[in-house]
Every structure is written in structure tokens, then in C-alpha cells.
Amino acid sequence: GITRFVVTGRVVNRSEQIYGVPRLIVVSYDANGKVIERQRFMPSATLLDAGGNVKFKHTLSVPITNVEKIAVELENQGA
């Protein structure tokens, strides 16, 4: 009986070199654009060949109310 969000997408390596896949961050926003929650996760592939891609599917670990927008970001590898 708990509603959860499932986020799906694809990470694409548009470069001409093999590239390490960073962790992804699912960011949930309220109606005013305020961040409600950030959840980090790692896609199934850690490296992508040039032009390669990997699909991802992530279920948010906690039910979240008042979510109006969800975005997925690449984690800054220098952070």
C-alpha cells in the first residue's frame, strides 16, 4: 500500500573514449522548486565504451509526498 517512485533512463557516452560511469543522483523537488530529497545510486555498468550506453532503473528508497518534479544528475566525480 505504499506509493514509491521508479525512475528509469539511460546513460550515454557521447565521447570517443572509454568513460567511467559516475554515480547518479535522483533529485525530488516540490511545487516551489525546493529540493525535497536526494538519493545517490550506481548504474549497473561502471565503464562505457565510446558511444556506449546503459539503462538504469531506480526505486526511491523512501515514499515521498509533495513531489512535483524529479531530475537525474551525474555526480561530480571531483566531489
C-alpha positions, 0 to 999 in steps of 0.5 A: 500500500505504499506509493514509491517512485521508479525512475528509469533512463539511460546513460550515454557516452557521447565521447570517443573514449572509454568513460567511467560511469559516475554515480547518479543522483535522483533529485525530488523537488516540490511545487516551489522548486525546493529540493525535497530529497536526494538519493545517490545510486550506481548504474549497473555498468561502471565503464562505457565504451565510446558511444556506449550506453546503459539503462538504469532503473531506480526505486526511491528508497523512501515514499515521498509526498509533495513531489512535483518534479524529479531530475537525474544528475551525474555526480561530480566525480571531483566531489 
